[in-house]
């Protein structure tokens, strides 16, 4: 299955709309926080898809979890914005939280800088910001997950 991963849209839905209109077939959407009201836009316009969203440090509307585990394509993913896990410093807090939940991937945002690496047997993935990139182009992520195997890519040529 194909999962589209956004973060830090900060109230600008246009990049997500563009990405979802040109990416082709997909099966679920993840948003990793600093989503503001954009989660309602996603849920309204893409209601046929499962949407997983967590709150960021700029999300004051509430009503969403601060972190989630999601089972997709046989993989168990840990989702958080990252500000409570020290992601500006290193990935240790993220890795510990993912491990404690039996996850093989940790997805986060917050830094507005994409990360797509394997550390200590885990996929560590930040799609970057689709609306306010820091030091580069706007980005989002695509995961292809089959039988628990998660392949990942950062897309920087659409938005
Ligand atoms: Mn943030």
Backbone and ligand atoms as CSV (ligand in chain L), in Angstrom:
chain,resi,resn,atom,element,x,y,z
A,1,UNK,N,N,0.832,-1.192,0.000
A,1,UNK,CA,C,0.000,0.000,0.000
A,1,UNK,C,C,0.872,1.249,0.000
A,2,UNK,N,N,0.289,2.305,-0.528
A,2,UNK,CA,C,1.029,3.571,-0.621
A,2,UNK,C,C,0.445,4.587,0.372
A,3,UNK,N,N,1.328,5.147,1.179
A,3,UNK,CA,C,0.920,6.107,2.208
A,3,UNK,C,C,1.611,7.436,1.929
A,4,UNK,N,N,0.827,8.506,1.874
A,4,UNK,CA,C,1.368,9.847,1.655
A,4,UNK,C,C,1.564,10.511,3.025
A,5,UNK,N,N,2.750,11.082,3.237
A,5,UNK,CA,C,3.091,11.630,4.554
A,5,UNK,C,C,3.409,13.122,4.428
A,6,UNK,N,N,2.637,13.933,5.179
A,6,UNK,CA,C,2.873,15.373,5.225
A,6,UNK,C,C,3.252,15.779,6.644
A,7,UNK,N,N,3.885,16.940,6.753
A,7,UNK,CA,C,4.033,17.578,8.055
A,7,UNK,C,C,4.102,19.087,7.886
A,8,UNK,N,N,3.790,19.785,8.979
A,8,UNK,CA,C,4.021,21.222,9.075
A,8,UNK,C,C,3.457,22.003,7.883
A,9,UNK,N,N,2.168,21.776,7.618
A,9,UNK,CA,C,1.507,22.545,6.562
A,9,UNK,C,C,1.124,23.939,7.058
A,10,UNK,N,N,1.007,24.114,8.372
A,10,UNK,CA,C,0.838,25.440,8.990
A,10,UNK,C,C,-0.249,26.290,8.339
A,11,UNK,N,N,-1.365,25.656,8.017
A,11,UNK,CA,C,-2.513,26.427,7.538
A,11,UNK,C,C,-2.583,26.623,6.036
A,12,UNK,N,N,-1.627,26.091,5.305
A,12,UNK,CA,C,-1.620,26.224,3.841
A,12,UNK,C,C,-1.900,24.850,3.224
A,13,UNK,N,N,-3.132,24.669,2.723
A,13,UNK,CA,C,-3.512,23.348,2.188
A,13,UNK,C,C,-3.092,23.154,0.730
A,14,UNK,N,N,-2.684,24.234,0.059
A,14,UNK,CA,C,-2.439,24.121,-1.382
A,14,UNK,C,C,-1.373,23.093,-1.760
A,15,UNK,N,N,-0.258,23.004,-1.015
A,15,UNK,CA,C,0.734,21.975,-1.378
A,15,UNK,C,C,0.196,20.553,-1.241
A,16,UNK,N,N,-0.628,20.307,-0.215
A,16,UNK,CA,C,-1.189,18.962,-0.053
A,16,UNK,C,C,-2.153,18.651,-1.185
A,17,UNK,N,N,-2.944,19.651,-1.560
A,17,UNK,CA,C,-3.891,19.458,-2.662
A,17,UNK,C,C,-3.153,19.116,-3.949
A,18,UNK,N,N,-2.054,19.836,-4.200
A,18,UNK,CA,C,-1.281,19.578,-5.411
A,18,UNK,C,C,-0.656,18.186,-5.362
A,19,UNK,N,N,-0.039,17.860,-4.235
A,19,UNK,CA,C,0.613,16.555,-4.108
A,19,UNK,C,C,-0.382,15.420,-4.318
A,20,UNK,N,N,-1.536,15.509,-3.671
A,20,UNK,CA,C,-2.507,14.415,-3.737
A,20,UNK,C,C,-3.157,14.328,-5.108
A,21,UNK,N,N,-3.161,15.440,-5.849
A,21,UNK,CA,C,-3.783,15.400,-7.174
A,21,UNK,C,C,-2.850,14.821,-8.227
A,22,UNK,N,N,-1.542,14.856,-7.989
A,22,UNK,CA,C,-0.636,14.362,-9.036
A,22,UNK,C,C,0.073,13.059,-8.665
A,23,UNK,N,N,-0.034,12.622,-7.418
A,23,UNK,CA,C,0.761,11.476,-6.981
A,23,UNK,C,C,0.184,10.145,-7.480
A,24,UNK,N,N,-1.047,10.173,-7.971
A,24,UNK,CA,C,-1.659,8.925,-8.436
A,24,UNK,C,C,-2.337,8.199,-7.299
A,25,UNK,N,N,-2.409,6.867,-7.451
A,25,UNK,CA,C,-3.126,6.051,-6.461
A,25,UNK,C,C,-2.430,6.101,-5.108
A,26,UNK,N,N,-3.205,6.178,-4.034
A,26,UNK,CA,C,-2.661,6.038,-2.680
A,26,UNK,C,C,-3.748,5.478,-1.776
A,27,UNK,N,N,-3.343,5.050,-0.586
A,27,UNK,CA,C,-4.268,4.301,0.270
A,27,UNK,C,C,-4.528,4.953,1.623
A,28,UNK,N,N,-3.664,5.848,2.056
A,28,UNK,CA,C,-3.846,6.496,3.353
A,28,UNK,C,C,-2.997,7.759,3.377
A,29,UNK,N,N,-3.367,8.678,4.277
A,29,UNK,CA,C,-2.622,9.936,4.432
A,29,UNK,C,C,-2.253,10.104,5.895
A,30,UNK,N,N,-1.007,10.489,6.130
A,30,UNK,CA,C,-0.527,10.796,7.478
A,30,UNK,C,C,-0.134,12.264,7.518
A,31,UNK,N,N,-0.503,12.955,8.606
A,31,UNK,CA,C,-0.015,14.315,8.840
A,31,UNK,C,C,0.610,14.367,10.228
A,32,UNK,N,N,1.854,14.845,10.293
A,32,UNK,CA,C,2.638,14.716,11.525
A,32,UNK,C,C,2.653,15.994,12.376
A,33,UNK,N,N,1.666,16.846,12.178
A,33,UNK,CA,C,1.491,17.958,13.110
A,33,UNK,C,C,1.915,19.314,12.602
A,34,UNK,N,N,1.566,20.334,13.396
A,34,UNK,CA,C,1.513,21.714,12.940
A,34,UNK,C,C,0.628,21.772,11.703
A,35,UNK,N,N,-0.554,21.218,11.957
A,35,UNK,CA,C,-1.557,20.998,10.916
A,35,UNK,C,C,-2.645,22.056,10.985
A,36,UNK,N,N,-2.760,22.708,12.176
A,36,UNK,CA,C,-3.760,23.753,12.378
A,36,UNK,C,C,-5.124,23.263,11.910
A,37,UNK,N,N,-5.826,24.001,11.072
A,37,UNK,CA,C,-7.158,23.535,10.659
A,37,UNK,C,C,-7.106,22.633,9.435
A,38,UNK,N,N,-5.903,22.378,8.932
A,38,UNK,CA,C,-5.788,21.632,7.679
A,38,UNK,C,C,-6.272,20.199,7.809
A,39,UNK,N,N,-6.309,19.673,9.028
A,39,UNK,CA,C,-6.787,18.300,9.200
A,39,UNK,C,C,-8.256,18.208,8.823
A,40,UNK,N,N,-9.012,19.265,9.105
A,40,UNK,CA,C,-10.436,19.241,8.743
A,40,UNK,C,C,-10.592,19.282,7.232
A,41,UNK,N,N,-9.744,20.046,6.583
A,41,UNK,CA,C,-9.766,20.093,5.121
A,41,UNK,C,C,-9.449,18.711,4.542
A,42,UNK,N,N,-8.444,18.054,5.093
A,42,UNK,CA,C,-8.086,16.707,4.635
A,42,UNK,C,C,-9.254,15.754,4.824
A,43,UNK,N,N,-9.848,15.788,6.008
A,43,UNK,CA,C,-10.922,14.836,6.312
A,43,UNK,C,C,-12.166,15.100,5.465
A,44,UNK,N,N,-12.367,16.357,5.111
A,44,UNK,CA,C,-13.540,16.700,4.299
A,44,UNK,C,C,-13.333,16.295,2.846
A,45,UNK,N,N,-12.154,16.589,2.312
A,45,UNK,CA,C,-11.916,16.381,0.891
A,45,UNK,C,C,-11.405,14.990,0.530
A,46,UNK,N,N,-10.887,14.286,1.503
A,46,UNK,CA,C,-10.337,12.941,1.247
A,46,UNK,C,C,-10.961,11.952,2.220
A,47,UNK,N,N,-12.270,12.068,2.397
A,47,UNK,CA,C,-12.958,11.274,3.421
A,47,UNK,C,C,-12.971,9.789,3.094
A,48,UNK,N,N,-12.675,9.446,1.839
A,48,UNK,CA,C,-12.662,8.016,1.480
A,48,UNK,C,C,-11.373,7.318,1.920
A,49,UNK,N,N,-10.400,8.103,2.411
A,49,UNK,CA,C,-9.116,7.529,2.824
A,49,UNK,C,C,-8.974,7.572,4.343
A,50,UNK,N,N,-8.282,6.580,4.911
A,50,UNK,CA,C,-7.914,6.715,6.315
A,50,UNK,C,C,-6.911,7.854,6.476
A,51,UNK,N,N,-7.154,8.720,7.454
A,51,UNK,CA,C,-6.258,9.854,7.710
A,51,UNK,C,C,-5.784,9.775,9.152
A,52,UNK,N,N,-4.469,9.794,9.322
A,52,UNK,CA,C,-3.862,9.740,10.653
A,52,UNK,C,C,-3.189,11.082,10.908
A,53,UNK,N,N,-3.564,11.739,12.006
A,53,UNK,CA,C,-2.986,13.051,12.293
A,53,UNK,C,C,-2.641,13.165,13.768
A,54,UNK,N,N,-1.497,13.773,14.033
A,54,UNK,CA,C,-1.098,14.057,15.423
A,54,UNK,C,C,-0.896,15.558,15.575
A,55,UNK,N,N,-0.960,16.019,16.804
A,55,UNK,CA,C,-0.851,17.448,17.084
A,55,UNK,C,C,0.605,17.888,17.167
A,56,UNK,N,N,0.871,19.084,16.681
A,56,UNK,CA,C,2.187,19.686,16.814
A,56,UNK,C,C,2.219,20.740,17.904
A,57,UNK,N,N,3.346,21.395,18.050
A,57,UNK,CA,C,3.490,22.406,19.105
A,57,UNK,C,C,2.738,23.696,18.785
A,58,UNK,N,N,2.256,23.822,17.552
A,58,UNK,CA,C,1.458,24.996,17.198
A,58,UNK,C,C,-0.018,24.657,17.009
A,59,UNK,N,N,-0.435,23.492,17.473
A,59,UNK,CA,C,-1.826,23.071,17.305
A,59,UNK,C,C,-2.569,23.236,18.619
A,60,UNK,N,N,-3.418,24.260,18.666
A,60,UNK,CA,C,-4.106,24.581,19.914
A,60,UNK,C,C,-5.575,24.204,19.869
A,61,UNK,N,N,-5.987,23.550,18.774
A,61,UNK,CA,C,-7.391,23.206,18.644
A,61,UNK,C,C,-7.720,21.914,19.386
A,62,UNK,N,N,-6.713,21.073,19.595
A,62,UNK,CA,C,-6.942,19.835,20.334
A,62,UNK,C,C,-7.772,18.847,19.546
A,63,UNK,N,N,-8.299,17.866,20.248
A,63,UNK,CA,C,-9.165,16.901,19.608
A,63,UNK,C,C,-8.435,15.842,18.809
A,64,UNK,N,N,-7.116,15.895,18.851
A,64,UNK,CA,C,-6.298,14.865,18.165
A,64,UNK,C,C,-5.268,14.376,19.162
A,65,UNK,N,N,-4.766,13.175,18.916
A,65,UNK,CA,C,-3.736,12.675,19.829
A,65,UNK,C,C,-2.390,13.349,19.587
A,66,UNK,N,N,-1.533,13.343,20.594
A,66,UNK,CA,C,-0.180,13.876,20.451
A,66,UNK,C,C,0.730,12.866,19.765
A,67,UNK,N,N,0.392,11.583,19.898
A,67,UNK,CA,C,1.152,10.549,19.189
A,67,UNK,C,C,0.242,9.379,18.914
A,68,UNK,N,N,0.654,8.552,17.964
A,68,UNK,CA,C,-0.182,7.445,17.504
A,68,UNK,C,C,0.710,6.285,17.102
A,69,UNK,N,N,0.179,5.069,17.197
A,69,UNK,CA,C,0.779,3.984,16.439
A,69,UNK,C,C,-0.231,3.573,15.382
A,70,UNK,N,N,0.243,3.346,14.186
A,70,UNK,CA,C,-0.627,2.976,13.069
A,70,UNK,C,C,-0.105,1.687,12.458
A,71,UNK,N,N,-1.019,0.736,12.216
A,71,UNK,CA,C,-0.683,-0.520,11.530
A,71,UNK,C,C,-1.076,-0.357,10.070
A,72,UNK,N,N,-0.077,-0.325,9.199
A,72,UNK,CA,C,-0.349,-0.134,7.777
A,72,UNK,C,C,0.507,-1.095,6.969
A,73,UNK,N,N,-0.137,-1.865,6.112
A,73,UNK,CA,C,0.596,-2.798,5.262
A,73,UNK,C,C,1.425,-3.809,6.047
A,74,UNK,N,N,0.989,-4.113,7.253
A,74,UNK,CA,C,1.722,-5.089,8.065
A,74,UNK,C,C,2.881,-4.485,8.846
A,75,UNK,N,N,3.090,-3.169,8.711
A,75,UNK,CA,C,4.142,-2.482,9.485
A,75,UNK,C,C,3.490,-1.686,10.607
A,76,UNK,N,N,4.208,-1.571,11.694
A,76,UNK,CA,C,3.728,-0.795,12.827
A,76,UNK,C,C,4.546,0.495,12.891
A,77,UNK,N,N,3.862,1.632,12.717
A,77,UNK,CA,C,4.523,2.929,12.614
A,77,UNK,C,C,4.241,3.765,13.852
A,78,UNK,N,N,5.272,4.408,14.361
A,78,UNK,CA,C,5.101,5.367,15.454
A,78,UNK,C,C,5.051,6.772,14.869
A,79,UNK,N,N,3.991,7.521,15.175
A,79,UNK,CA,C,3.788,8.860,14.629
A,79,UNK,C,C,3.794,9.889,15.754
A,80,UNK,N,N,4.611,10.930,15.601
A,80,UNK,CA,C,4.550,12.040,16.559
A,80,UNK,C,C,5.071,13.289,15.846
A,81,UNK,N,N,4.818,14.453,16.441
A,81,UNK,CA,C,5.361,15.674,15.839
A,81,UNK,C,C,6.867,15.759,16.096
A,82,UNK,N,N,7.273,15.345,17.301
A,82,UNK,CA,C,8.707,15.277,17.583
A,82,UNK,C,C,9.215,16.255,18.623
A,83,UNK,N,N,8.455,17.341,18.877
A,83,UNK,CA,C,8.962,18.369,19.810
A,83,UNK,C,C,9.095,17.828,21.231
A,84,UNK,N,N,8.295,16.808,21.592
A,84,UNK,CA,C,8.409,16.225,22.943
A,84,UNK,C,C,9.452,15.113,22.995
A,85,UNK,N,N,10.070,14.800,21.865
A,85,UNK,CA,C,11.054,13.706,21.798
A,85,UNK,C,C,12.454,14.217,21.490
A,86,UNK,N,N,12.641,15.519,21.548
A,86,UNK,CA,C,13.986,16.077,21.381
A,86,UNK,C,C,14.580,15.909,20.001
A,87,UNK,N,N,13.733,15.966,18.970
A,87,UNK,CA,C,14.238,15.660,17.624
A,87,UNK,C,C,15.173,16.723,17.054
A,88,UNK,N,N,15.184,17.896,17.655
A,88,UNK,CA,C,16.153,18.890,17.174
A,88,UNK,C,C,17.566,18.528,17.634
A,89,UNK,N,N,17.641,17.728,18.693
A,89,UNK,CA,C,18.937,17.336,19.267
A,89,UNK,C,C,19.459,16.057,18.609
A,90,UNK,N,N,18.645,14.981,18.704
A,90,UNK,CA,C,19.037,13.701,18.112
A,90,UNK,C,C,17.792,12.828,17.971
A,91,UNK,N,N,17.964,11.600,17.566
A,91,UNK,CA,C,16.833,10.706,17.343
A,91,UNK,C,C,16.642,9.707,18.480
A,92,UNK,N,N,17.378,9.854,19.568
A,92,UNK,CA,C,17.344,8.836,20.632
A,92,UNK,C,C,15.966,8.716,21.282
A,93,UNK,N,N,15.332,9.847,21.591
A,93,UNK,CA,C,14.004,9.813,22.217
A,93,UNK,C,C,12.967,9.187,21.304
A,94,UNK,N,N,13.109,9.496,20.040
A,94,UNK,CA,C,12.219,8.958,19.015
A,94,UNK,C,C,12.372,7.439,18.913
A,95,UNK,N,N,13.614,6.994,18.867
A,95,UNK,CA,C,13.905,5.564,18.738
A,95,UNK,C,C,13.386,4.811,19.963
A,96,UNK,N,N,13.599,5.372,21.153
A,96,UNK,CA,C,13.138,4.710,22.386
A,96,UNK,C,C,11.616,4.595,22.401
A,97,UNK,N,N,10.927,5.665,22.006
A,97,UNK,CA,C,9.458,5.642,22.007
A,97,UNK,C,C,8.933,4.630,20.993
A,98,UNK,N,N,9.553,4.578,19.819
A,98,UNK,CA,C,9.122,3.629,18.790
A,98,UNK,C,C,9.361,2.194,19.250
A,99,UNK,N,N,10.534,1.946,19.829
A,99,UNK,CA,C,10.861,0.614,20.338
A,99,UNK,C,C,9.862,0.168,21.401
A,100,UNK,N,N,9.540,1.089,22.342
A,100,UNK,CA,C,8.643,0.752,23.455
A,100,UNK,C,C,7.257,0.359,22.945
A,101,UNK,N,N,6.911,0.810,21.749
A,101,UNK,CA,C,5.602,0.509,21.173
A,101,UNK,C,C,5.670,-0.600,20.127
A,102,UNK,N,N,6.816,-1.226,20.005
A,102,UNK,CA,C,6.962,-2.343,19.066
A,102,UNK,C,C,6.924,-1.924,17.617
A,103,UNK,N,N,7.338,-0.689,17.343
A,103,UNK,CA,C,7.277,-0.165,15.973
A,103,UNK,C,C,8.617,-0.357,15.252
A,104,UNK,N,N,8.543,-0.446,13.924
A,104,UNK,CA,C,9.756,-0.570,13.121
A,104,UNK,C,C,10.057,0.717,12.363
A,105,UNK,N,N,9.213,1.718,12.540
A,105,UNK,CA,C,9.445,3.016,11.891
A,105,UNK,C,C,8.982,4.126,12.819
A,106,UNK,N,N,9.715,5.225,12.829
A,106,UNK,CA,C,9.344,6.401,13.607
A,106,UNK,C,C,9.214,7.577,12.652
A,107,UNK,N,N,8.024,8.158,12.589
A,107,UNK,CA,C,7.745,9.277,11.689
A,107,UNK,C,C,7.544,10.533,12.517
A,108,UNK,N,N,8.158,11.621,12.078
A,108,UNK,CA,C,8.061,12.865,12.829
A,108,UNK,C,C,8.199,14.060,11.886
A,109,UNK,N,N,7.959,15.259,12.439
A,109,UNK,CA,C,8.076,16.483,11.657
A,109,UNK,C,C,8.862,17.500,12.456
A,110,UNK,N,N,8.297,18.692,12.593
A,110,UNK,CA,C,8.761,19.734,13.492
A,110,UNK,C,C,9.971,20.516,12.995
A,111,UNK,N,N,10.975,19.839,12.453
A,111,UNK,CA,C,12.197,20.544,12.071
A,111,UNK,C,C,12.076,21.212,10.697
A,112,UNK,N,N,11.083,20.815,9.906
A,112,UNK,CA,C,10.899,21.321,8.536
A,112,UNK,C,C,12.076,20.924,7.638
A,113,UNK,N,N,12.816,19.923,8.043
A,113,UNK,CA,C,13.944,19.425,7.253
A,113,UNK,C,C,13.737,17.917,7.054
A,114,UNK,N,N,13.739,17.442,5.800
A,114,UNK,CA,C,13.479,16.021,5.587
A,114,UNK,C,C,14.598,15.112,6.109
A,115,UNK,N,N,14.190,13.939,6.614
A,115,UNK,CA,C,15.122,12.906,7.080
A,115,UNK,C,C,14.582,11.564,6.587
A,116,UNK,N,N,15.442,10.752,5.998
A,116,UNK,CA,C,15.032,9.424,5.535
A,116,UNK,C,C,16.225,8.497,5.722
A,117,UNK,N,N,16.355,7.944,6.927
A,117,UNK,CA,C,17.528,7.126,7.251
A,117,UNK,C,C,17.087,5.882,8.022
A,118,UNK,N,N,17.997,4.920,8.109
A,118,UNK,CA,C,17.788,3.752,8.976
A,118,UNK,C,C,18.784,3.875,10.125
A,119,UNK,N,N,18.251,3.790,11.350
A,119,UNK,CA,C,19.105,3.848,12.535
A,119,UNK,C,C,18.686,2.753,13.479
A,120,UNK,N,N,19.636,1.955,13.918
A,120,UNK,CA,C,19.385,0.887,14.894
A,120,UNK,C,C,18.212,0.009,14.448
A,121,UNK,N,N,18.156,-0.272,13.153
A,121,UNK,CA,C,17.126,-1.161,12.631
A,121,UNK,C,C,15.768,-0.536,12.425
A,122,UNK,N,N,15.653,0.755,12.691
A,122,UNK,CA,C,14.382,1.456,12.508
A,122,UNK,C,C,14.472,2.424,11.332
A,123,UNK,N,N,13.345,2.591,10.643
A,123,UNK,CA,C,13.245,3.681,9.681
A,123,UNK,C,C,12.949,4.966,10.448
A,124,UNK,N,N,13.773,5.977,10.260
A,124,UNK,CA,C,13.577,7.293,10.873
A,124,UNK,C,C,13.225,8.247,9.741
A,125,UNK,N,N,11.986,8.771,9.774
A,125,UNK,CA,C,11.475,9.461,8.586
A,125,UNK,C,C,10.773,10.762,8.946
A,126,UNK,N,N,11.238,11.833,8.352
A,126,UNK,CA,C,10.600,13.150,8.480
A,126,UNK,C,C,10.349,13.655,7.060
A,127,UNK,N,N,9.090,13.876,6.696
A,127,UNK,CA,C,8.814,14.304,5.313
A,127,UNK,C,C,9.220,15.735,5.021
A,128,UNK,N,N,9.692,16.465,6.030
A,128,UNK,CA,C,9.947,17.890,5.845
A,128,UNK,C,C,8.631,18.652,5.857
A,129,UNK,N,N,8.681,19.925,5.535
A,129,UNK,CA,C,7.461,20.735,5.507
A,129,UNK,C,C,7.012,20.946,4.074
A,130,UNK,N,N,5.713,20.704,3.836
A,130,UNK,CA,C,5.170,20.903,2.490
A,130,UNK,C,C,4.864,22.377,2.226
A,131,UNK,N,N,4.915,23.216,3.261
A,131,UNK,CA,C,4.522,24.616,3.093
A,131,UNK,C,C,5.617,25.613,3.484
A,132,UNK,N,N,6.418,25.255,4.471
A,132,UNK,CA,C,7.443,26.188,4.971
A,132,UNK,C,C,8.777,25.468,5.125
A,133,UNK,N,N,9.377,25.053,4.003
A,133,UNK,CA,C,10.639,24.316,4.096
A,133,UNK,C,C,11.763,25.189,4.643
A,134,UNK,N,N,12.682,24.567,5.353
A,134,UNK,CA,C,13.824,25.309,5.887
A,134,UNK,C,C,15.058,24.931,5.073
A,135,UNK,N,N,15.527,25.845,4.273
A,135,UNK,CA,C,16.767,25.615,3.549
A,135,UNK,C,C,16.662,24.712,2.344
A,136,UNK,N,N,15.477,24.564,1.797
A,136,UNK,CA,C,15.366,23.725,0.604
A,136,UNK,C,C,14.003,23.879,-0.036
A,137,UNK,N,N,13.650,22.897,-0.852
A,137,UNK,CA,C,12.357,22.927,-1.529
A,137,UNK,C,C,11.280,22.359,-0.604
A,138,UNK,N,N,10.003,22.691,-0.833
A,138,UNK,CA,C,8.933,22.036,-0.087
A,138,UNK,C,C,8.922,20.536,-0.385
A,139,UNK,N,N,8.632,19.735,0.606
A,139,UNK,CA,C,8.729,18.285,0.456
A,139,UNK,C,C,7.558,17.578,1.134
A,140,UNK,N,N,7.340,16.346,0.710
A,140,UNK,CA,C,6.465,15.422,1.421
A,140,UNK,C,C,7.041,14.027,1.241
A,141,UNK,N,N,6.414,13.049,1.899
A,141,UNK,CA,C,6.965,11.694,1.863
A,141,UNK,C,C,5.994,10.694,1.268
A,142,UNK,N,N,6.547,9.638,0.689
A,142,UNK,CA,C,5.744,8.514,0.221
A,142,UNK,C,C,6.332,7.240,0.806
A,143,UNK,N,N,5.470,6.434,1.411
A,143,UNK,CA,C,5.870,5.116,1.912
A,143,UNK,C,C,5.167,4.055,1.087
A,144,UNK,N,N,5.928,3.066,0.659
A,144,UNK,CA,C,5.349,1.883,0.018
A,144,UNK,C,C,5.550,0.733,0.994
A,145,UNK,N,N,4.461,0.217,1.534
A,145,UNK,CA,C,4.550,-0.793,2.587
A,145,UNK,C,C,3.880,-2.082,2.119
A,146,UNK,N,N,4.643,-3.159,2.116
A,146,UNK,CA,C,4.098,-4.462,1.755
A,146,UNK,C,C,4.611,-5.493,2.743
A,147,UNK,N,N,3.701,-6.255,3.320
A,147,UNK,CA,C,4.079,-7.329,4.249
A,147,UNK,C,C,5.051,-6.841,5.326
A,148,UNK,N,N,4.811,-5.656,5.815
A,148,UNK,CA,C,5.618,-5.125,6.897
A,148,UNK,C,C,6.905,-4.464,6.468
A,149,UNK,N,N,7.246,-4.591,5.177
A,149,UNK,CA,C,8.463,-3.947,4.682
A,149,UNK,C,C,8.118,-2.542,4.189
A,150,UNK,N,N,8.830,-1.551,4.721
A,150,UNK,CA,C,8.487,-0.156,4.463
A,150,UNK,C,C,9.592,0.520,3.650
A,151,UNK,N,N,9.297,0.846,2.390
A,151,UNK,CA,C,10.218,1.599,1.541
A,151,UNK,C,C,9.787,3.058,1.566
A,152,UNK,N,N,10.754,3.958,1.589
A,152,UNK,CA,C,10.421,5.363,1.810
A,152,UNK,C,C,11.123,6.248,0.797
A,153,UNK,N,N,10.472,7.362,0.468
A,153,UNK,CA,C,11.110,8.341,-0.407
A,153,UNK,C,C,10.598,9.744,-0.037
A,154,UNK,N,N,11.488,10.707,-0.142
A,154,UNK,CA,C,11.130,12.116,0.007
A,154,UNK,C,C,10.907,12.687,-1.392
A,155,UNK,N,N,9.779,13.355,-1.614
A,155,UNK,CA,C,9.483,13.940,-2.916
A,155,UNK,C,C,9.701,15.455,-2.841
A,156,UNK,N,N,10.568,15.973,-3.717
A,156,UNK,CA,C,10.900,17.398,-3.662
A,156,UNK,C,C,10.726,18.075,-5.024
A,157,UNK,N,N,9.987,17.451,-5.937
A,157,UNK,CA,C,9.913,17.990,-7.288
A,157,UNK,C,C,8.484,18.266,-7.738
A,158,UNK,N,N,7.525,18.206,-6.811
A,158,UNK,CA,C,6.134,18.429,-7.205
A,158,UNK,C,C,5.607,19.773,-6.731
A,159,UNK,N,N,5.948,20.131,-5.495
A,159,UNK,CA,C,5.289,21.289,-4.875
A,159,UNK,C,C,5.934,22.606,-5.306
L,1,MN,MN,MN,6.446,22.212,14.915
